[in-house]
Amino acid sequence: MINDILNEADAKMDKSVESTREEFAAIRAGRANPTMFSKIMVDYYGTPTPIQQLASFTSPEARIILVAPYDMGAIGNIERAIRDSDLGVNPANDGKVLRCVFPELTEERRKEYIKVARHKAEEGRVAIRNLRRHAKQGLEKLEKDGEVGKDDAAGAEKRLDGMTKNHTDKIDDLLKHKEAELLEV
């Protein structure tokens, strides 16, 4: 019972760390990359669809991404979704591809992105702490119901705290690397 609760908490904490890593990948640092588009949803015939399912991405230069839609009928909706996103670009439509030119990152913009990264890291840490609290409640319930002894519950709680620290440290490392990447000119 205790191992089930701890294993489930560990798996969910791993997912939180991975989610934070994906959030960091969407934050631009110097070079434009297709993962920045991963959170964009396009209205495709009335259905919100991830942009990766509707177009291919190429990067001919460091600050340019070409978006080539598979269905030319969706090019207007893709253009609108990119423009309305928080990427800060206005795609140029030449009828076949959308050219997204990202502006050079200024010092002010880099600091803004660092704040965004710190916010995303804090969201990840909060998610991990919530998972810890949920698992701890499960352990307390087992102890209260008499299914496990007090010592077993205390030992499991120590293991849970270790897991929590391990996962929050991973997020802190990801944040440190992202900040270094953003400050690199």
C-alpha positions, -999 to +999 in steps of 0.1 A: +000+000+000+027+025+010+048+016-021+018+021-043+012+056-029+049+065-032+053+051-067+023+070-079+035+102-064+070+097-079+055+091-114+033+122-112+063+143-099+083+131-129+055+143-152+055+177-135+093+180-140+088+170-177+060+195-181+082+222-167+110+212-191+085+216-220+074+250-207+110+261-207+115+248-242+087+271-254+106+302-240+128+317-267+165+321-260+185+336-288+178+311-316+142+305-328+132+269-327+100+250-336+092+239-300+082+276-293+051+268-313+042+237-293+015+253-272-003+270-301-038+257-309-054+265-343-091+265-350-092+239-378-127+234-392-142+242-358-118+220-338-089+233-317-059+214-332-022+216-322-002+235-349+023+207-352-005+185-368-013+212-394+022+224-406+059+216-408+085+239-395+120+248-409+146+272-396+167+286-425+183+312-402+187+317-365+158+341-361+135+329-389+110+300-388+091+290-419+057+274-413+044+253-442+008+242-438-002+208-451-037+221-460-035+255-477-071+262-466-059+265-430-032+290-437-053+320-425-063+303-393-026+293-386-015+328-393-042+342-369-032+317-342+005+326-344-003+363-344-026+359-313-001+338-294+024+352-269+053+347-293+054+383-302+057+378-340+036+388-370+039+361-396+043+372-432+020+352-456+033+346-491+005+322-500+025+290-496+044+295-463+043+318-433+076+335-425+080+343-388+109+366-382+118+369-345+133+402-333+167+403-317+165+398-280+172+430-260+185+430-225+150+440-213+133+412-232+158+387-218+150+398-182+113+395-190+119+359-203+138+351-171+108+363-150+086+340-171+110+311-166+110+317-129+072+318-128+070+285-148+095+269-124+075+280-094+044+265-110+062+233-113+074+233-077+039+241-065+026+211-085+051+189-069+043+202-034+006+195-041+014+160-051+034+156-019+005+168+001-019+145-016+004+115-011+009+125+026-028+125+031-030+090+016-003+078+040-021+094+070-053+078+060-036+044+059-022+050+094-055+062+107-074+032+093-048+009+110-035-006+078+001+004+085+020+012+117+031+046+129+068+038+122+061+026+086+041+058+079+068+080+093+095+061+072+073+065+041+069+102+048+106+106+050+110+089+016+082+111+002+101+142+015+133+129-002+114+124-035+099+159-033+133+175-027+148+155-056+121+167-080+122+203-069+160+202-073+156+190-109+133+220-116+158+243-100+186+229-122+164+233-153+157+269-143+194+276-137+203+263-172+174+283-188+186+315-171+222+309-183+208+302-218+188+334-217+216+356-205+240+342-231+244+368-259 
